[in-house]
Amino acid sequence: MAAQLGSVWLQELTWEDVAAYLEDSDIIICPVGSTEEHGPAGPLGLDCLIAIALAEDVARATGTLCTPPLWFGDSPHHLGFPGTISLRTETLMAVIQDMSRSLRKHGFRKILIINGHKGANLPGLLAATKNLREYEMPEVFFAVIDPVKIAKKIANEIKEAKEHHSGELEISECWYKYPHLVKQEKLTTSQVDFDENFSPWSHGDLFSAPHEVIDIPWTSTEQRRIVPTGSFSPSIKASPEKGKAYHDYMVDQIVRFIGWLRDYDGPVAQV
Ligand SMILES: [Zn+2]
């Protein structure tokens, strides 16, 4: 297990270490994030930093190995802000698929992607893994793990504002894990009016939708105009305590999932 190897990070081990790990486990965690603006208070690497923190805490608790993080994601809508570096959706898919081909060749059969970039990476990650399984490697189990899907309960208990890009919860989690990277004097107070900008069928909270939703993509030029600070929802109520509650809840969910997965021998794995 990774604990005996001295690191949970593949890039810090030797090939012999990885061979030893594979004698005991075929599970690996892949943290995926983005490099994109996170308002005036959050660092550009926030999504990847969060994915790294989740992956590392889960890996330590379960003795699982992690791949190096993918620092870039599907972020074209943030390109109006300096520093954002985006992959096209098809590039993200190609990277995930090539990484999976390598991992499979070595004997990994359960690949867990922890996505820190939430909804914007999900279409590419799900399409990449679905197509790999169907057409190329049905014997490999994939899971795509995302805060907007595994933290709804805790999110709605602790947040005091609607949560969207660069909002209270993700700034809190970053503050908890990387306090030196949050500019506390630049926490934000404004909330983007989604109804006005994106129709009454849009919603401004990633963790709860009070009504039916129709998705409307927007461009980086529109985003810069609509959200001049880059922060879609207020982060002023962020705190490291909220960040810890949010983070620990997700770690617990993923640790329990891996506990279940270790013994999983269901129809998916038997193909
Ligand atoms: Zn983010």
Residues whose N, C-alpha, C, O or C-beta is under 5 A from the ligand:
A	BS01	ZN	D47 G116 S166 E170
